[in-house]
Every structure is written in C-alpha cells, then in structure tokens.
Amino acid sequence: MAQSGRTLTAAASRYTSRRVRGGKEHQTQGWQLRAYDMYHQVPEVRFAASWIGNAMSGARLYAGIRDDDGSVDQVPPGHPAAEIVNQIAGGVDGQANLLSAFGKHLTIPGEGWIVVRPNSEVLSPYAPEDGHDWRVLSVREIKRQAGKLTAEIDGEEITIEEGDPDHLDTEGPVALRVWEPDPGRFIEADSPVRSSLDLLEELLLLNAAVKAIARSRLTGRGLLLVPKGTRFPTNGTAGGAEDDLLEVFMEIAETAIRDPESAAATVPIILEVPAEAISDFKHLSFESTFDELALKLREEAVRRFATGLEIPAEILLGLGDVNHWGAWALTSEAIRLGIEPKLRTLCHCLTQQWLRPLLEAEKVEDWHRVLVWFDTSPLRVRTNRSETALQAHDRGVISDDALRRETGFDDSDAPSAEELAARKKTTDTTGPDDTDGADDTEETAPPKPDLPVDESEGPPETLPASAAGPRPGLLDAADVLIWSALTAAGKTLRNTPACPRSERARYRDVDPATMHTLLPVDFDSTTRWRLLDGAWARVPDIARRHQVDPECLTASLDEYVRGLIAAGIGHEYDLVPSVLAPCLGLAA
C-alpha cells in the first residue's frame, strides 16, 4: 500500500559510547513514574492506554521502499529487508505484542525501550534458535548510572555494553530507546497523560470523597437527640440491666462497617422507648451539598481527561449517543490521529536503529530508501465494503480470495474442483436463461394463488419504505452528488504524486470524473490527498428533503465513491439504488 512520506517528530536512539560520553545523560523523569501510578489507580487511564495498545496490535509491519514522489511501496519478495522485517520480534505474533506494548508506553510515559539479544545466548522458546530475542521494557525496568545501562528482564539484571555508534553489533545485546519528544526539550519524553497528571490527582481525591460519602451513609446517618436520662430495654446480656443508647449505636455501627452487606447496614434501627419520650427525639442530618457536587466534579474531570487524549473523547466517554455511522467515523479518526502517529514513531526507530544499519552492513543497494512501515487497513471497518467487493470482483479487478476476505468468508469456504465442474456443466447444458427446455417465446403464467387477493388496478395507498424504494428525485440527486465528487476528486488527483509532473499535460483533456480509472489510488490516499474535501456539503439538505438520515446518506455516498476511486472503477447510474439501500426506512 502506497503512502506519502511525512515529517516525523518521533525520536529514537541506540545505546552507544558516543551518547554516553557526550555530555549529560537523560534520566527517567519523575512524572513518568507518577503516570504509571495513575495507570494502576485510575481506570480511565488504563482504558485509554489499553485501547490504543490493542488498536496498534492490529496493524501490520512490512518493509517498504520510498519512491521519488515520497510514497512508500512494499519491497518485492526476496528482498533482504523483507526477511529482516519479518523476523522482528520473532514474527507476526511477536510484532503484535510489541505494538501493543508500545501503545501503552507511548501513551503513559511517552517512552519505551527495546532490548534485542541473540537467542543463542537467551534460548527463548518464543524466538528462532538462530534469531533474536526481543523484549519491550518500560522506563522502570531500565537503569542508567555512571555510563552503564542495566535492563531488568525476567527478574534478572542484564548489563548492556556500550555499542559502536557506527556499527550495529547483532552478536551482543542492543538497547533501543523510543520516545515522543517534548516540544520544549527534544531529549525528554512527552505524553498525553503528562498534561493531565494534576487533573488525575484531582480525580483520585474525588474518588476518595465519593467513597467516604458512601461509607458515611452506611454508618453516619446523622445525629439523634434524645431526652436526658432515657434508657433502653435490655438485650438480655447484662443480667436484666438496661442498655445505654451509645452502646447500642456503637454495636450496630461496628457491624455495618465490618460487614456492609449485613442488615445492620441497610435497615433502620428499631428500639422500644417510653411513649412519653418519643416527642422529644430529634434527628439532625449531616448531609451536605458537596455530596452531589462531588459526583459532578468527578464527571467533569473524566471528561477533561478524555478531551486531552489523542483520540476522540467519545472513545473513552462511550458511544451511546452516536449511531453506527458516527461510530465508524470516530473510529477512523482515532486511527488517523491517535494510532498512526505512534506507529510512525516506532517504525522510525526500527528503521533508523535496526533495519538500515543491517542493510548498510550488507551493502544492499538503496539501503537508505528502505524503511519499516505499517498498514492499518485491517483496523478500518468500512461500510458497504462487501458490496464494493462484489462489484469489483464482477469487473475482474480483485481476486476470489479478496472477495471472500471482504465478505467475511475464508479459503475453507471456497468451492471444490468437483463443485466448480458441476456448476460449469449445468451452465453449459441449460444456459443461464434456460427454463427446462421451454420455448423462449412462450411465457408460462404463474399459478394463481388460492388466497384472497386485491384485484384492483390502482396502486396501494401506502407502501413500506423498503418496498417503495428511493424516489427518482433522490436517485437523481445522489447521482449528481457522486458525479460532482468524482469530478472534484479528479481535478485534485491530477496534482498529486499519483500523476507525475511529466504526465500531467497528457491528462488535461481527460474527464476529471474518470481520472481515478487511469491513475492508481489506494483507499487511504483519498483522505491523505483530500480528494473528497467538501464533496458532501449539500447532503444534509438533500437528505432532509427526501426524509433520509443525513449521516447514513453521507457515509454511504462517501464509502461508495472512495471504493470506486480505490478500485479504479467508473460510476454507473444503475448502482445508485444499491448505494442508497442501507439508508431506506431511516426517516424520522
């Protein structure tokens, strides 16, 4: 998958003698340890870090090569870089774990370490015997002191020797530091949790306040004023003597604290007292207006933390008020703004500190253009993709394997050779329109149903939305919107890396709406090159006019046009009803 190059703000370094002797060493910052404490104490921090880590684990790493136009293409099979990248972290499973771990590290302290050791020394069962053992460590597991670096691995401290800055020695342990640089001091790390530490401290205090309020409601129900000298009946344990009021209350309170689920914590206290004293009893409540305020402040703190993350706040706060079209858009935005930047950070490290030094040592041509890159297409769940795959397969632009993948099937569902032969034989014998040898010029009338049927010739008064289908006006409006979007995309496409400058004069006379059928464009490049920016500005008005859900109509049209551009297929008016089908019957 081709992707354009971007300026990386990521930072990565390898532990070398040049860095150790070159001035002040970077030490673990105090706020990073606090950030890890928040991960363990605040569930919202854990959720956000785990969500990003789980999302990153679904991406795929591959060896790419940068073209002259800045795009990245996968290296051809058999290239040395492909083998090196495939062996990172022991393969696909290990790479998923590596990506997941760095999703958390780059979110919480903004920094993580990779320690690579020859497996001949480690003898790890999770790595090839002639390969390397890869470990992802946190800043808590790395110690740098007096020019020495020590890594804690499986409870054992491993000393990492100073490496040669000009040569990557794969025969000894190699330590790679990966971090998101602070804009004020490049050598220091930064993270979204860092700016929220005070807010999270406040959240912990509010959690403690709410907990105290709940506990007080179990044991401190207020103050009860009773007449002086009032005594209560005996419980039979003091030789017939009467119990003191304080002793009764203390016994019940102790039971409620010791066992909050006991009856003493939930039912009222029942005591029998003289009738003439009842009118003098008074109850004073300790309830405060802060009780309700604490809940509101805690909710506000959670919301502020959610807005400070690098993913849409709705991911943390919940998608209960968002329909499935909005959820799809939010997830796509989270991948673009929260997941892909962290993947670029990690890939930058693996490229600069591992892949390119190895390729340079092996004297591989164009080693400086090869890089570790990522593919996030497995993370993107796109609407109408099955329909687009069916149309693309009918036009012969995707394979049977791709069609099964996009429609939710696998190779085990493929027809056998015998089934294919039987189908071909049936088609050759009967033909697609053959009706058991009947004369094509004669029409066999269907049997008349033996049921009450309305034989009137007029149309029914009402039809369900799904049966009536879209009105011609909506079909025509959608067709115009699609054609206009393709026209605008074609004009923009002519000025992108997909169309080299030397070829642009040749495409001046081409209809812009068909430009995508001549120039290759992958799905993600449609967003990166802003091919459809502003294309759907009129959709909400048209949707309300035809009583169709605006978000559904926008998502359906956008997905269809993106699918056409990615597949290089031209638009046809006959396909418009299938594009609108998911939105029928959604009118308010």
Steps between C-alpha positions, in 0.01 A plus 500: 500500500649828394511781750651842472793597715453727800733698721551291812522658842585164653827440675708185530854420609726203554714461814849586376825624646467828312173584678627393841813710484341792326384707793208475739305174491125496486343350811154369567276792585298505820172569324539174302487297823192696608342428162543124552344536846198665338475210255461263795268724707273673246291268279457768232878516447520123476216488250650769275847341499360150445274619217791660316722196564236256377438711191871520418534122533263460205732685259742315271870579466674458166816607320438791268703707260452872450440615144618827351154651550513425874259206500586167663456167317563151630837356399490211254503142639849370572640841589735480804294767678186286479671216685640734767161660566324163507739388776440805721373384841495141376226542240140614475395396852799663662451817295139526621622481860774755431253745346252449784766568764619819331141619470495514880855631547460787253165594657603490867869604541553579130807276495598134476802281438574203273774258601612256230723204590626204294279203583802273503578656840144541626353171371148642497233257375316793340777588252689301233820339626708694247295818543462765768305538820307830503381657826300818553585667831363800686701785647467330837693199371795698362768653720774732375773584744868593463505427130343155539160380391329217686179333385278291726377201299303218663619618841866491399717806444674495161784742430496652151848580378570824317444454128705631212311803365613422144435125504203295621634193678224237488719249688445684829205662676369815333285758681275734302321793661172618340328817620265779404719811536392789717461816286700698756789254542552237233688250715210477747182304442145632489158332513130589523490371859773743605283809453214333691693393812361778721154429363540131579616584852180700537304202369657277764395746772146508365492120489608497865232758586228297333623190679492684833149626427381147425661367818351778710156418369543150642615602846439872555134567443510825692456602862214376715403721797321316783368616837752485778470190713320293238591134536434209266386145573756231567625260236527225753877504533546717808297320764181690430658847509399759245738579210641844441407668169865554403583132543211396274601742223867403520421131469285559192756734339782249553292229334426726201868586449616142542237358266343765268262239362350419839153608603650744749632706209171525313200480732400768754585459867196382694487577872214499746480812723239648735216667310527830690863545380440453124391860434832628637720301253661706222710389202766726346638401158864552399425502129679773304457660159854381423368145466332576170774743397769231541327280242476787252863598554613142444304478176651829383852377585449184296372706208798735512739205503319351200536822300874508580565165333612458140185308408141632480354551848199283411725193495555538875166654596296246306317491167149464643371817329675430168346288224703242314593743223636747754683221683665397174616859437632539857693173480654605169600834652651326804713281273620798296579734792575263787629171361693582183724769659619249761556237232715751311699566816578132550568435131741794495701335778500155339606656170780725624642282777446144370403451134721753322819424695461132409432577133792741488731236650384252234561766231141484374433747220275795593510398865427860602161487318381183672300533821275317740144610431148407608160415356189594700244371252415200728382754761261681269150351494335670207131501417378354168843341448340163420285659229803683359697174501221320310491773236880506471509120469237505223725740309802279550710744702529292822561130556272231641709500819450875543126464446473229765705707744288814459170310527600316817592159359832316482670252269325206665173634351636488144324251267683177421612404152208255475250773590648739245486229232137419585403869482670544165330188365159624613559842344619354171202261483211723598634848442443787738145568375393145414173393665507120461479508122192724478456717194655841568217665306233360728440626846369264762250679718564454870237301690228714642525511878214347690492794737295822523666749265427865444425506124464877474724663239580811702820527705477431873454800723814433706818302459781428746813699432699187413237393244446840346873557444660840451306757306641600160583844636727349764666273242570796273629714787731221617625444145585871465677502839707195406595642159590838651713332768686295239553812288647694792713201600630465144607864484686467828645162404668652199724702735598217737797259494272247327543709184868583436568852378627369168164329436260774612477666159377171354206489744375854443236391248380203709159534666586565868219266613685208338850600603507240779455219246834594341710584806557253786374625838479293818218546752704697756643739240148631435506647850867595499470696173160649603334382179149521646530807723175697482335248266205431732416851622152485341414150619325602829256729314427239235458227764246702698312585181462130418455386863824299517745488788772760413788314667405173332473664158833679542678184612347288220592747226846560642576130533372424150708775336810402700449141390472605134819707524696223674379233255540724194139440394273746324163604643175360357152633567361148542710456814345797681205301647741254666700792640186648657360167619650516855329836558145408396249494777718719728284809472387646827 
